[in-house]
Amino acid sequence: MKKAFTLVEVLAGRGTMPTVFSKAGFTLAEVLITLGIIGIVAAMTIPNLIQKNYEHQTVTKLKETHSIISQAMRLASEEYGDPSGWEIFGNTEASVIKEYITYNGWTGSFFIDTNGSKPPNAWGWDTFTFTIHNDGIVPEGCNKKFNYYKTTCANKNSAGNGCACYIHLNNNMNYLHTK
């Protein structure tokens, strides 16, 4: 065991006094500066993370809905035959597909609100359209002949009604960041 020096020995120059107060932690100022920096970084990144999460949820819900509607259309086709005989813009298709899905009205198009009645309830943000064609349920803006989503969604002056096609083709909502 190491022998401690007495005060007389230290004053005589034969030893050193053990340090009673040593810097064992951070000062209050250092802690506050660190917390301030963390707060600033969080304030800059959290809104972006929330927006990306919202967009991811919307894309996922839209794809799930498209899958459900497409399955209903397939099941109805198996039971009732080719959709071309269903009078797509009449009331016949409602009676054919209503057995397979729950819906509110029917006009040859599906209007989907991915988050229910919560805001913003705007086309291209959380409200999207699917249309019925003889070849199945198609996101609004997508067509075998032409894709007009570029003028109805990806254009900053558009209403956003073709954004279901944009999401279907690109798996993202990047059009929101170009407006």
Secondary structure as the mmCIF struct_conf table of DSSP 4:
data_model
#
loop_
_struct_conf.conf_type_id
_struct_conf.id
_struct_conf.beg_label_comp_id
_struct_conf.beg_label_asym_id
_struct_conf.beg_label_seq_id
_struct_conf.end_label_comp_id
_struct_conf.end_label_asym_id
_struct_conf.end_label_seq_id
HELX_LH_PP_P HELX_LH_PP_P1 LYS A 2 THR A 6
HELX_RH_AL_P HELX_RH_AL_P1 LEU A 7 LEU A 11
TURN_TY1_P TURN_TY1_P1 ALA A 12 GLY A 13
BEND BEND1 ARG A 14 GLY A 15
HELX_LH_PP_P HELX_LH_PP_P2 MET A 17 THR A 19
BEND BEND2 VAL A 20 PHE A 21
BEND BEND3 GLY A 25 GLY A 25
HELX_RH_AL_P HELX_RH_AL_P2 LEU A 28 TYR A 80
HELX_RH_3T_P HELX_RH_3T_P1 PRO A 83 GLY A 85
BEND BEND4 TRP A 86 TRP A 86
TURN_TY1_P TURN_TY1_P2 ILE A 88 PHE A 89
BEND BEND5 GLY A 90 ASN A 91
HELX_RH_AL_P HELX_RH_AL_P3 THR A 92 ILE A 97
TURN_TY1_P TURN_TY1_P3 LYS A 98 TYR A 100
BEND BEND6 ILE A 101 ILE A 101
BEND BEND7 ASN A 104 ASN A 104
BEND BEND8 THR A 107 GLY A 108
STRN STRN1 SER A 109 ASP A 113
TURN_TY1_P TURN_TY1_P4 THR A 114 SER A 117
TURN_TY1_P TURN_TY1_P5 PRO A 119 PRO A 120
STRN STRN2 TRP A 123 TRP A 123
TURN_TY1_P TURN_TY1_P6 GLY A 124 ASP A 126
STRN STRN3 THR A 127 HIS A 133
TURN_TY1_P TURN_TY1_P7 ASN A 134 ASP A 135
STRN STRN4 GLY A 136 PRO A 139
TURN_TY1_P TURN_TY1_P8 GLU A 140 GLY A 141
BEND BEND9 LYS A 144 LYS A 145
TURN_TY1_P TURN_TY1_P9 TYR A 148 TYR A 148
HELX_RH_AL_P HELX_RH_AL_P4 TYR A 149 THR A 152
TURN_TY1_P TURN_TY1_P10 CYS A 153 CYS A 153
BEND BEND10 ALA A 154 ASN A 155
TURN_TY1_P TURN_TY1_P11 LYS A 156 ASN A 157
BEND BEND11 SER A 158 SER A 158
BEND BEND12 GLY A 160 GLY A 160
TURN_TY1_P TURN_TY1_P12 ASN A 161 GLY A 162
HELX_RH_AL_P HELX_RH_AL_P5 CYS A 163 ASN A 170
BEND BEND13 ASN A 171 ASN A 172
HELX_RH_3T_P HELX_RH_3T_P2 ASN A 174 HIS A 177
TURN_TY1_P TURN_TY1_P13 THR A 178 THR A 178
#
